[in-house]
Amino acid sequence: MSSTGIFASSGRGARQENIEDDRPVPILHSMTGMYGAFDRINELADGPHLVVAGHDPEVLTRFPPLTGPLSGRVAVIAP
């Protein structure tokens, strides 16, 4: 977690809907561990709008794009 309360998730929250719907990915080692990870992700962020699922292409539509040559590939994520 950063000091701004944004939480970037990768392995446990592959897509935003996995975290928001409390729905684990299909292949996992521990179901209870997965639900614990979802709870912890939501505890660390300052709100559900600041949880960023690292492998979700929807991140680029949920957050405004960076302008310039990286537009469409980089999003601006700020509280």
N, C-alpha and C positions, 0 to 999 in steps of 0.2 A: 504494500500500500504506500502511496506517496503521501506527503504531508497535506495534499489537497483533498484526500478522501476518494480518489479515483482508484478503482481496482481493475487491473488488467489480468484476465484469466486466460489460461492456455489449455492444458490437458484436461482438466476436470470440467471446464465449461466451454466446450468446443464451439458451441453456437449459443446465441443469446436465448433462444427459446428453451434450450436445455436448462439454463439457470432460472429464467422467469417461470417456467412451468414445473420446476423441480423434477425434471425428467432426465434420468441418467443416459449416457451414451450406451449403445447396445452391448459393447464388450467392456467389462470391467472386472477388477479383482475383488472388490468389496462393495456390496450395495450400501451397507451402513456407512462405510468410509466415504462413499460418493455423496450421500445425503449430508454427512457431516461437512464435507467440503463446500457444498452449496450453502449451508448455513453460515459457514465461516466467511465465504465470499461476500454474502449479504451483510454480515456484521462489519466487515472491514470497509466497505464502501459507504460514502455519505448519502447514498440513496440508490435505488435501482437504476436510475438514469445514468449513474456513474460506474456501472459495472460494464466492462468492455470484454466481450468474448473474443479472444485473440485469433481464432481461426474462422470467424464468421465474416463472410463477404458483406453482410448487411451493415457492418461498422461504417462502411463508406457512405451509406445512405442515412444512418442514424445520426451522424455527426457532420458538421459542415466541412467541406473540402478545404485543404490548403490551396491557396492561390499560387499561380505560377506554373513552372514546369512539372511539378509533382501533383498537380490537381488531378483528382480521379484515382490517385494511388495512395494518398496520404490524407488522413482526417485530422481535424483540430479537435482535441478532446480536452475540455476545460470545465471546471465546475461553474 
